[in-house]
Amino acid sequence: MLPESVLRSRYRVLGCLVGYLTWFPPAAIAQRVSPESRFKFDLYDDYAVVLHGNIRGLPANVLVDTGSIDTILDSAVAKRLRLKTFEEVQLVLLNEIRTAKRAVVDYELGSLSVTQSVVVTDLRRFSAELGGTISLILGYNSLCRHDSLEIDYESKELILGLGTGDCQNAVAIVSSEVPGRTDPVHLLIDTGNKGLLLFGSSSDYGFVPGKTKTGTDPRKLPTLFGSIAALKFGDKLLTNQDAYLVEHPVHVPSLINGFLGGGGLGLRTLRIDFKTHTANLTFN
């Protein structure tokens, strides 16, 4: 069964997805053309991919999150490094709006060295729920500057393809089928989420509610936990899958039906081709 923290842990910029599907915010980045890079990672809470690197010499745990458009730095690290911040930005955390700022920071992952504009905000909530300190969230606007991203959840190895410094202006979405539904279900690949999160009504997916999961904050969206009878990815049919359903959320573009996370569905490997904005999945 998926934990209640599936939704609470999302620092997802839902409100910004509408605009970011067609363009990225200004984010200065300096990165040498780099060959394919391989990293071993730790898997936090059976889904979160965490790399180990350094931020201006400070050891850092780095969460790989394809569901976050921006790369996000913990405010405690920014303060320790005495980084100069600039340009206020608005983050929409579900229905909560938070003001943050940008800063420019240098970080290293293995042989990969990057100087980048990042969003600075408090990541203690992420750290507490994952059971380990997270200093940096590596978002889509960093990952897509490589040809591809491949994650092997069994061997705990991550591969970044050739890095060119260029980034295309779209996110990776995978299509699936629900038996009896005419339209495909488009899911945004979200390695920072655990399991399956759907948007809409129960009848859209043959969703069978279990019990309502709501946060203590009245601004949080009412969320149903339950299951769907079947979900098909190509030739792979997944049955009786746990899922969360957010009924008619705001700030979500109609072409996205939900998020597909790294845990809960028996995902074995994930490969995103950033040049074609396609994804290939294999399951246990």
N, C-alpha and C positions, 0 to 999 in steps of 0.2 A: 504494500500500500504506500502511496506517495505521502510524504509529510506535509503538514500545513505550511511549512516554510517555503514550499515551491513558489508560491506567489509572493510572499513577504520578502524573499531574498532578492527580488528583481529590482535593480536600480535602473530598469529599462526606461528609455526615453520614449514612452509611447506617443506622447504628443508631438514629438519631432519626427516620427517615422513618416508621416504624410509628406513632409517636405524632403526628407532625406532619401526617399525612394528615387528622387530625380536629381538631387544635388547634395554635395557634402559641404559642411561649414568650413570656413577658412581654417586651415591647420598646417602651419609651417612645418615642414619635415625635411630633414637632411639624412639621406641613407645611401651608402655606396651600393652600386650594383653588386649583388651578392649571389653566390651559388646556392644550390639547394642546402638547407640547413636542417639537421636532425637534432631533436631534443628528447630526453627522457623526462617524464612528468610524474607527479603524484596525483592521485585521484581522490579528491576530497568529497566525502559524503556520497561516494559511489557514482558521481557524475561530473564534478567540477575539475577541469583540467588546469593544473597549477604548475607553471614552470619556475625555475629558480635562476635568478640573475642578479644584477645590481643596478642601483640608481645612484649615479655619481659616487660609486664606491661603496654605497650602503647595500648590504645583502637584502634581496627583495623577493617575495613570493608574488608571482604574476599570474593572474587569472585570465585564461583565454576565453573571450566572450564574443561570439559572432552576433549575439543579439543586442549588443551595445554599439551604437554607431560611433560614439567618441571613445578615445582612450582616456581613462580616468585615473588620476593620481590621488592617493590618500592625503588629506589636508595635513595630517600630523607629519608626514614625510616632507611635504612642501615647507612646513614651518621649520622643521629641523634643518633643511637645506637652505633656508632663508631665500626661497625663490620669490622673485618679483612677479606679482599677479597683475593681470590686465583684463579688459573686456568682459563685463558681466554677461553671463548666459543663463537661460532658464532651462532647468531640467524638470520634466513632468514625470513624477514617480507615481504611476497609476493616476489617481486624481489629485495628487499633491504636487504643488509647484514649489520648486526650490531654486533659489538664486545661487549660482556658483561663479567662479572666475577661471580664466585660463592662465597658464604659465608655460614656459618653455623649459624642458628638462632633457637630460641625457640619460640613456639607459642602455644596458648591455644584456644580451641573452646569448650565451656561448660566444661565438665569433661575430655575432650580429651587433652592430653598434648604431644607435639611432639618436638623433636630436629631433624633438617633436614638440609641438604645441599640444597641451593636454588640458582637460577640464579638472579642476581641483575641487574635491568635496570629501566629506567624512565617510570613510569606508568601514567604520567600526562595526556596523550592522552586518555587513558581508562577513567580516572576520569572525564575529561571534557565532553566526549561523553555520559557517563552514568549519569551525573549530580550529582555525589557524589564521595568522595575521596575513591580510592581503594588502600589499602596498600599491599595486598597479593593476588596473583592468585593461587588458590589451583588446581594444575594440576593433570594429570592422574597418575603420579608416586607417588602421595600421596593418592589419592582416591582408587587406586587398591590394597592398603594394607589392605583393608577391603573386606569382602566377597561380599558385594553388596552396591549399591547406589540407593536410591529411592527418587524421587522428586514428590511431589503432588503440582501442580501449583495452584489448587483451594484453598486448605487449607493452602498453603505456609508453608509446612513442609518438611524437608529433613531428611532421615533416612540413617545412615551409619551402615552397618551390622557389624558382629563380626570382630574386628581388630586383625590380627595375626602378622603384620609386614612383611609378605611375599607378593611379587608382581609377578604376571605372566607377560610374555613378549609379550603381544599382546593388541591391542586396541579393543573397542567394536564397531562392525559394524552391522547395520541392513539392511536386504535385502527388496527391494520393487519391484513392477512391474509397467511398463508403457505399457498400452495396445498397441499391435502391435509390441512390441520389444521382441526379442527372449531371450536375456540375462537379468538376474535380474539387478537391479540398487542397488549397494552397497553404503550405506551412512554411514559416520562416525558420531557417535552421538557427538554433539558439543553444550554443554549447554552455551558456551560463544558466540554463533552466533545466530542471529535472522533470523529465517525462513530457506529457502532452497537455497543452493548454489550448482550448478552443474558444472561439468567439461566436455568438449567435444565440439560437434557441435550441432546446433539446431536440425538437423534431428535425433540425437540420442534419443531425448526425446519428439519429437513433440512440441518443444519449439517455441513459437510465440514471436518474439522480440517486445519490446515496443520502448524504446529509449536507446541510448548508455549512460552508466554512466562511466566516466573516472575521475581519480584524476588529480590534477594539476602537480603532480610529473611525469615526463615522464617515470620513471622506473616502474610505476604501470601498471598492466595488463589491457588491454581493457576489459570491462565488460558490458554485455548486461542485461538489465532488461526487463522482460516480464512475460510470464505465460506458464504453461503446462496444457493440457486439463484434464489429469487424472494421478493419482499416487495411487497405491494400496499397503496397508500394511495388509497382511493377508486377512481378510474379509472386512476390512475398505477401501472404495474407496473415495479418496479425488478428487474433480473436480475443474477445473479452479483455480489452485493454482499459486500465485505470486512466482516468482523465479528469481534468478540471474544465469547467465551463463558466465563462464570464458572459452573462447575457447582455447583449447590446452595449458594449463599452464605447466610451467616447474616445476621440483622438486616434482611432484605428482605421486605416484605409480599407475600403471594401474589398480590395483584391487579396487581402491577407485574411485567412480563416483561423489562424492560430500560430502557436509556436511549437516546434518539435525540439525537445531537449535531448541531452546526452544520456540520460538514465531512464529506467523504468520500462523501456520498450525492448530491451535486449539488443541494443545497438552495438555492433562489433567494430565496424569501421565507418568512417565518414570522410569523404573527399569532396572538397569544394573547388571548382575551377572558376577562378575570379575573372578570367577572360571571357567566358561564356555565361557566367552567373548560373551555373548548373551544379547539382550535387548528386553524388552517388553514395548509396547507403548499403551496408550489408548487416544482417541480423544473425543472432545466435539461433 
